[in-house]
Amino acid sequence: MKGCEPMLYTIKCPECRIEIPIESKYLINKEQITCPNCDYKLSNETLNNLKNIDKAISENSKNLDDFISIKIEGTIKGSSIAILK
């Protein structure tokens, strides 16, 4: 796909419930995600699961002919995740 835009993830802090946006291009190098409001740290397992989801979406969207906009919402180990593109 030419000019593919990065995915945008919105992580809802399980402690204070604010939303933390992060683009997929920055996710790959993240070693920790900390809430800027309450300093809650997402577990390494949750971060790794999010990275795996991002990798699967990226690999499976390479062969798409059209740009599509998607919104996926779900929960990984108690942290709400919204994936927007």
C-alpha positions as CSV (number, residue, x, y, z in Angstrom):
1,M,0.0,0.0,0.0
2,K,1.5,3.3,-1.0
3,G,1.7,6.0,1.6
4,C,0.1,4.0,4.3
5,E,-0.7,6.1,7.4
6,P,0.3,4.8,10.8
7,M,-2.4,3.3,13.0
8,L,-3.4,5.4,16.1
9,Y,-4.0,3.5,19.3
10,T,-5.9,5.1,22.2
11,I,-5.2,3.4,25.5
12,K,-7.6,4.1,28.4
13,C,-5.8,4.1,31.7
14,P,-7.3,1.4,34.0
15,E,-6.7,3.7,37.0
16,C,-7.8,7.2,36.1
17,R,-9.6,6.4,32.8
18,I,-8.0,9.1,30.7
19,E,-7.2,8.2,27.1
20,I,-3.5,8.0,26.0
21,P,-3.0,8.2,22.2
22,I,0.0,6.6,20.6
23,E,0.8,6.1,16.9
24,S,2.0,2.7,15.8
25,K,5.3,4.1,14.4
26,Y,6.2,5.0,18.0
27,L,4.8,1.8,19.6
28,I,7.5,-0.5,18.2
29,N,10.3,1.2,20.2
30,K,8.3,1.7,23.4
31,E,9.6,-0.2,26.4
32,Q,7.0,1.2,28.8
33,I,3.7,3.1,28.5
34,T,3.0,5.3,31.5
35,C,-0.2,7.3,32.1
36,P,0.7,11.1,32.0
37,N,-2.1,11.8,34.5
38,C,-1.6,9.2,37.3
39,D,1.8,7.5,36.4
40,Y,0.1,4.1,36.1
41,K,2.4,1.8,34.1
42,L,0.9,-0.7,31.7
43,S,2.3,-4.2,32.2
44,N,5.0,-5.5,29.8
45,E,2.6,-8.3,28.8
46,T,-0.1,-5.7,27.8
47,L,2.5,-3.7,25.8
48,N,3.8,-6.8,24.1
49,N,0.2,-7.9,23.2
50,L,-0.5,-4.5,21.7
51,K,2.7,-4.7,19.7
52,N,1.7,-8.1,18.4
53,I,-1.7,-6.8,17.4
54,D,-0.1,-3.9,15.6
55,K,2.3,-6.2,13.8
56,A,-0.5,-8.5,12.6
57,I,-2.6,-5.6,11.3
58,S,0.4,-4.1,9.5
59,E,1.4,-7.4,7.9
60,N,-2.1,-8.2,6.8
61,S,-2.9,-4.8,5.4
62,K,0.1,-4.7,3.0
63,N,-1.9,-6.4,0.2
64,L,-4.9,-4.2,0.4
65,D,-5.7,-2.2,-2.8
66,D,-7.8,0.5,-1.1
67,F,-7.2,2.7,1.9
68,I,-9.8,1.8,4.6
69,S,-10.6,3.5,7.8
70,I,-11.3,1.1,10.7
71,K,-12.1,1.3,14.4
72,I,-11.5,-1.6,16.7
73,E,-12.3,-1.5,20.4
74,G,-11.4,-4.1,23.0
75,T,-9.7,-5.0,26.2
76,I,-6.3,-6.5,26.8
77,K,-5.6,-7.6,30.3
78,G,-7.9,-4.9,31.8
79,S,-6.7,-2.0,29.7
80,S,-9.2,-0.6,27.2
81,I,-7.7,-0.3,23.8
82,A,-9.2,1.6,20.8
83,I,-7.5,1.2,17.5
84,L,-8.2,4.0,14.9
85,K,-7.0,4.4,11.4
